[in-house]
Amino acid sequence: MAEKSGADILVECLVDLGVEVVFGYPGGAVLPIYDALYNPPTIRHVLVRHEQGATHMAEGYARSTGKPGVVLVTSGPGATNAVTGITDALLDSIPMVVITGQVPTQLIGTDAFQEADTVGITRHCSKHNYLVKDPAKLAGVVHEAFHIATTGRPGPVVVDIPKNVQIATAPYARPELKVHASYRPQTKADAAAIDAAVEMLAAAERPVLYTGGGVINSGPQASALLRELAALTGAPVTSTLMGLGAFPASSDQWLGMLGMHGTYEANWAMNQADLILCIGARFDDRVTGRLDAFAPNSRKIHIDIDRSSINKTVDVDLPVVADVGSALDDMIALWKQRGHQQQDLSDWWSRIAQWRAKRSLSYPETGPEIMPQRAIADLYQACMSTGRDVIITTEVGQHQMWAAQHFGFEAPNKWLTSGGLGTMGYGFPAAIGAQMGNPDSITICIAGDASIQMNIQELGTATQYRLPVKIFILNNEYMGMVRQWQELTYESRYSNSYSDSLPDFVALAEAYGWKGIRIEDESQLDAGIEAMLAHDGPVIVDCHVSKDANCLPMIPSGAAHTDMLMYGDSVAGSIDDKAKALV
């Protein structure tokens, strides 16, 4: 058996595992790996401008393709710069393998140049991590890392490889996967739990299907099964931020997103339901509002592959530990086997119609400025008229919520955003990663003027690889969500939320070889969007919108999920300290 260096073994493993793209940045501790990547037969390396950008690109690639994202960074600051993206992937359950260089084994613990305790630092923000000290064990570790990252509840796995291990040699053969006995994610639901869930759903008079990112993580078949279950039961469907697209926004059964900036009808339906079937969501604090007032009269079924997510924040009546797709398949089969028919839900839908009549997503258009909601709605219509596949990413802030509210998603894996960690700087690199994985799609990052600057250096990456990514900036010259909270809770004391030195985004675009478009009033909106979509290269659109528009509806901090602010409501401008602590 021929011996190979640790670096060659690593590259061989990546090829064997079907890796097509690696997002990375070279440095001293990974030079042997980069030398092995000098002429790889099947792997494309994307040179990023910052390691955080690499992790978000890998997330966007993974979320849009269903394949694991792969990152390669050096030791010390290379690894620590990746921590934000690793944590983001953990909270949003994104499959990712992060390969980090490390100082030679004999220097570990000596405060050597560019040394950091990568395993220690990432222990609590990764699904699993490794420090490989023997090249003979490297292949087994890499294959195991990919298995762990992509099975069960997906997540990021870190593999830390000292430089001398990359250079040392060992015999190489493709390893047989041997996973620890302690890692056995349960994918098949208990039959008794499925039986109970079906009977509870069949008997419900006011059911709601509450869906989340777990449906999308389970694969396209899970989304198809969700749609089938909704058709069989006639139940209304709502979703978390991460679950948008699993159920079509055009369906009459769609209630819209729920939670802090969800629709009035979604939050009230959750409150008044007699049965909540939670499918791949986790009862996040942004969904529940004040826990003691959340859905007080409902029975709750929770389907989740992660046992630790069940009964974590909200006690449920029936836990179902399983892969979402598998559980839905079993439920549908049993529903049909027993000949269940839809309940008469006409009274329930009549109540929902009354809540819908509130038109909670409506907004005033009275002044000369473009309302940001209008900009998103027009962008959506223009994207649909192209007839092409469109992938939307967002940064984090008001624009993120407006996009979730006013851009309709019909299919999974077309909406990429940072839900759990709420990472400003996520959207643009994620768009690059999605474009790499979906070269024929239109990929658009909806951004704010503040958050786009978090990783704006990646303009150079898109230029280098000729990626036709579009950035649509809702420019209100504020850190908008911070300004909104200051208006609503701190009596409009706008402490350090105004951006008084913004760059000329059009000139910046042109400096990187991009096309720049400026939209300053509504008469320019449609033409500007059309020009963006028609251009076959990368584009930045600087769309100037109303500076003081708030993202509504909104559940204020410390309030119940039915206590929602909407346009026209009076706002006190302050809240008590207990509520402030929950923001």
N, C-alpha and C positions, 0 to 999 in steps of 0.2 A: 504494500500500500504506500503510495507516494506521500511524502510529507509536504505540508504547505505551511506558510507563515500564518499567524493568527489573523492578519489583515486579509490574506487571500481566503482563508476559511470563512471569514465573515462575509465577504463578497459572494463566495460560492453559495453560502446559506441564503443570502438575499435572492440570488438567481433561482435557487431551488424552490424558494417560497413564493416565487412569482412576482417579486417586487419590481415595479416598472419605474417608479419615481422616488428619489430621495431628495429631501430638502435640507440643505446644510450650509455650513460655513467652516472653512479649514482653519487649523491652528496647530501649534507645535505638537500637541499630544495626540493628534489624529493624522499626522502626515503619512505614516505607513498605510493607513486605510485609504487616504486620498491617492496615494501612489497606486494602490491596487485597483482604484476606480478610474485610473487614467484612460483606459480603453475598454470599458465593460461592454459586453456584447448586447445586453438587453436593458441595462439600467440607465435612466436619464437622471443626472444630478442637476438640481436647480440651486444656483448660487444666490442665497438671500443676502440682505444687507444688515440683518440683525437676527440673532438667534430666536428672539420672541416671534419675529415674523415667520421663521421656519416652522415653529410649532403650530401657529395658526394656519399656515398653508397646509400643513399635514392634516389638521382638523377639517379644513374645507374640502380637501381631497377625499378624506375618509367619509365625511358626512354625505357628500354628493355622489360617490361611487359605490359605497358599501365595502370598499377595500381598506385595509389598515394604512394609516399614514406613517411614513418613516422619516425620522429626523437624525442628522449626524452633526454633532457639535464637539468642540474641543473641551478641555478640562477647565476648571476654575470659572472665570466669567462666562465662558461659553455655556457651561452647564447651568450656572445660576441665572443667566439671561433666559434660559428655556423654562424656568420654574413656573412662570405665570401661565404659559401655554399648557404645561403638564397639568397644573391644577384645574385649568379651564376644561381640559379633556376629561379629567376625573369627575368633575361635577356634572358634566353633560353626557357622560358615558360614551366617549368617542374612542374607537380603537386606534391606538397609536403606539409605536415602538420608538423610543428615543435612545440612540446610541451615543454615548459620551466617551470622549477620551479621558484618560487619567494619567497622572504622573507614574513613573515606574514603581513597581511594587515596593522596592527597597526604600523609596522616598516617601511613601504614604505615611502621613502622620508627622512629617518633619517640617511642615510649612514651606514646602518647596515652591518654586515659581509656578504660578497658575494652578496651585493645588486648592481644592475645596472638597469637603466631605460630601460628595455627590449622593452617595447612598443614604447618608444621614439626613441630608437636606430634603431629599425626595421621598423619604420613607412614608410621610403622611400625606403626600399629594400625588402618589402614584398607586396603581392597583397592585403592583409588585415591582421590586427592583433587584438587581444583581450586581455584584462586584466579581468579575471573572479574573482569577489569578493563575489559571492553568490553560494554555491554548488547547489542550486535549479535551477540555470540557466546554469550550466555546460553542461548538456547533450545537450540542445538546441544549445549552442555555438559550441560544438564539431561536431555535425551533420552539422551545417551550415558551419563550417570551411572546412569540406571535400567537401561539395557542391561547395563552392567558389573556392577551389583549383583545382577542376577537371572540371569545366564548363567554358564556354566562352574561353578566352585566359587563359590556365592553368598557375598556378604559386604557389609560396609558401605562406602559411598562418601560422601565429604564434599565439599560444594560451598560454598565460602566466598565471600560476595558483599559487597563494600564498599558502604557506605551511599549514596555518590554514584552508583554503578552502578544501584542500586535506583531512584533518582530520574531519572537520565538516560533519554532516549528513543531508540528505534531501531525501524526497520520490523520487523514481525513477521509471519511465516508459519510454519506448522508445518513444521519442518525434516525433510529426509530423513536417516535415520540413516546416518552415515558413521563407521564404527569404524576405529581405527588398525589397520594391517596387523599390528602386533605383538600384537594381541589377537584370537586365533583359537582359542578353547578347543576341544579335540578331543572331540567327543561320540560319534563312531562309532568302534568298536574296529577294530583291524587284524584282517582275516579270519584270518590265520595264528595270531594270538593266541587268537581264539575257538576255532579248530579244536583247538589244543593244550590249551586249558582244558577243553573238552568231553571229549577223550580221557583226560586225567588224572582227571577226575571220574568217568568211566565205569569206570575201572580201579581206583579207590580202594576199599580194604577197610575203612578206618576214617576216612571223611570227616567234616568239620565245616564247616558254613556259619557263618562269623563275620561278623556284620552290624553296621552302624553308622548314624550319622545321615545318611550319604550316600544311603541307600535312601529315607529320608523326604524329603530335599531333592530327590530326583529326581522326586517326585510320587506320587500314589496308585497309578498304574499299576505303578510299580516294586515297591511292596509286594505287589501282586497277582501280579506275575511271580515274586517271591521265593517266595511260597507255592506257585506252580505248580512251580518248580524243586525245592523241597523235596519235594513230592508225587511228582515224577518220579523223584528219586534215592533217597528214603527216608532222607536224611541228617539227623542232628540239627542243630538250629539254636540258636545263642547270639547274644547282642547286647551291645553296649556300652550305657552309660547313655543315650547320645543316640539309640540306635536302637530303644528300647523301643516296641512297638506296630506296628512294621513286620511282625512275625510274631506270630500270636495266642498269648497266654500259655496258653490252654486246650488247645493242640495237644499231642498225645502226643510230638511231635518237639521240643518246646520244652525246652531245658536250663536256662532262666533266664539272668539276666545273668551275665557273666563279670567277672573282674578283682578288685580289692582287696576289695570287699565282694560279690563274685559267689558263685554256688553252688559247692559242692564238685564236683558232676558237670560243670559247665561248664568249670571250670579243669582238671580232670583229663582231660576229653575233649580239650581243646586240647593238653594235654601228650602224650597217647598217640596222637593222630591220625596217620595217614600222609599225609593231605592236608587242608590248611586253605584253604578258599576264602574270602578276605577280600573282603567286598562293602561298599564305602563306609565303611570304618573305617580307622584310621590307626596301629594298634599303639601306642597311648598307653602311657606308663609305668605308669599305674594298671591296665592290662590285663596287661602282660607280666611284671611283677615283675622279678626279676633276669634280665637279658637272656641271659646265658650258659646259663641253665637253661630258657629259654622254648621249648617245643615242639621239642625237640632232634632228633626223628626224623621230622619232617614235611616234605613238600614244600609250598610255599606259592604260591598264586595271589593276586594283589592287583588288584582292580578299583577304580579311582579316577579321577575326572575331573581331579584335581590331580596332575600329573606329579611335582611336588616332594614329595608325600607318600609316594611309592613309594620303597622302599629308604632311607628317612630314618633309621629306627631299627632295622628288622629287614630283613635281606636276603631277597628272595623269589626263587623259581625262575622265575615267569612274571609279568611286569608286563602289565596290560591297562589302557591309558589310554583312558577312555571314560566317558560318562554311564552310571550304573548301570542305569537302565531300558533303555537301548539295548543294553548288553552282555548283560543277562539275556534280553532278547527274542531276540537273535542266538543265544545259547547254547541256549535252549529249542528254537528252530526247527531248529538243527543236530542237537541230541539226537534229536528226533523224526524228522528226515530220515534219520538213520543207523540208526534203529530200536533205539537202545540200551534195554536193560532194566535194572531195578534190580539191583545186586549183592545177593547174599545177605549182609545185614548183621546176621544174627541173633547171631553171636558178639560183634559190636561193641555191639549193644543190650543184650546180656547183661552186658557189663562196665559199661555205663552204668547199668544197673539196680542193680548192686552199689554204685556211687557214690551213686546216688539214695537208697539205703537208709540212708545216713548221716543223712538228713533234716537237712541243714545249716542250713536256715532255722528249725528248731524253737527254742524258747526256753522257759525255766522260768517258771511262774506259781505262785509259792508264797506271796507276801506279799499284804498288803491293797492295795498300790499297783497302778495300771493299768500293765501292760507296754505300752510304746509300739507294739510289733509288734501286740498285740491291738487297740489303738485303730485302727491302719491297716487291719487285716483287717476289723474291724467296719464301718469307714467304707466300704470297698470293697463289702461285701455290701449295705449300705444304698443305696449309689449304684446298684448293679445292679438292685435291686428297684424303683427309680423308673421304669425303662424309658426314661429320658431320656438324651440325649447328655451325657456328663460330660467335662470337660477338667480335668486336674490340673496345677497348677504347683507348684514347690517353691522354697523358699529353699535354702541350702547348709549341710550339716552332717549330723548323725546322722539327723534326720527325713527328709532327702532320700534317704538310702540305705535306710531302712526303707520309705519309700514305693515305691522302685524294687523292693524285694524282695517286698513283701506286697500291693501293689495291682496287679492283673492288667490288662494293656492288650491289647485285641483289635484296635485299629485305629491307623493312624498319625495324627499331628497332635493327639493327645489327651494327650500327656505333654510338658510344657514345663519344662526345667530348665537350669541353667548347668553345662555339663560341663567345657569346656576351661579357662575362667578361674576357675570356682568362686566366683561373685560372691554374697556375702551381700547381701541387698537386692534380688535379681533377682525372686523369686517373686511378690510381691504386685503390683508394677507390671505384670509379665507377665500376671497374671490379669486385670487391668483391660483391657489390650490385647486379650487373647483374648476377653473378654466383649464388647468393642466390636465385634469381628469376627464373633462368634457369639452374637447376642443371645438365641437360643432355647436355648442350652446352659446347663447348670449348671457354673459355673467355681469351682473350689476351690483355694485356695493352702494347701498343707500347709507349715507353718512351725515354726520353733523360737522360743523366747522371746527369744533374743538376736538372731537374724537378722531377725525381723519388725520390729525397731526401727530397722533401717538405713534404710528408706524408709517408715516408718509414717505420715509426713505425707500420703501419697497417699490416706489415708482420706477426706480432703476432696474429692479428685477423684472417687472413686466416689460420694460423697454428691451432689456437684453434678450428675453425669450420670445419677443414679438407676440405677446399675449394681448388680445383685444379687449381687455377688461374695461368696464365703464364705472366711473365713480359719479354718483349723483348726490351732491352736497346740498342739504337743506341749511342754508346759511342764515342764521338769525343773530349772529354776532355775540351769542351767549353760549355758555355751558347750559343749554336749555333746561335740562331736568333739574340741575342745581338751582337755577333761577326760579323755576316753578315751585320747588320746595321752599325756597326762601320767601317767595310771595305768599304761599299758603300757610306757612308755619312760623316764619320769623319776621312778620310784619313788613315785608318787602325791603328788608335790609340786604341788598345784593352784594354781599361780601365776596369779592374776588371771583365773581362769576361772569363778568363782562370781558370779552376778548377785544381789547382796544388796539391790538397790533397784529391783526390777521394778515397773512400773506395775500398777494394777488394770485389767486388760485389759477387763473388763466395763464398768467406769465409763468407760474411754476410748472404748469403742464407743458408748456412749450419748451421750457428749459430742459425737460426730460425727453423731449421728442414726442409728446402727446399732443392731441388736439384739445384746445380749451374753448369752452362755450360759457358765456355769461348770460343769465336770465334775470332781468331786474323788475319786470312787471308781467301781469297776466297775458298781455298781448304777445309776449315772446315765448310763452310757456310751451305751447304745442309744437311750434317750429323748432325750439331748442331741443326738445325731447326727440323729435323726428330726426334731427341732424345727428344727435348722439347715436341713435340706433342704426342709422344709415352708414356711419363711418366704420370702415373695416379694421381700424386700429384702436388703440386705447384712447379714452376720452375722459376728461374731467368736466362736469357741468357744475358751475357755481350758481345755484338757484337761490336768489335772495327772497326770503319769506318773512312773514310777520314776526317782529322781534318779541312780541309779548304774548303770542299764542300759547295756550296751555294744552297739555295732553289730557283730554277728558273723554269719557268718564274716568273717575278715579276713586278708589277706596282710600280715604285718608288714613294716615298712620294711626293704629290703635282702634280703628273702627271695625264694625261688623261688615261682612262681605255684601250685605244688602244696603249699607249706608254709603251711597255713592254720590259724589259730586258730579254734576253735569252742567253744560253751558246754561247760563241763566240763574244758577244757584248763587246765593250770597255766600261769601267766604269771610270768615272772621279774621283770618290772617295770623292767627296764633293758635297753638295747642299747648296742652299741659306737658310738663316735663316727662311724665310717664310715657305719653304717646311719642314725644320727640325721640326717646331712647329706642323706639322700635323702627325708626325710619331706616 
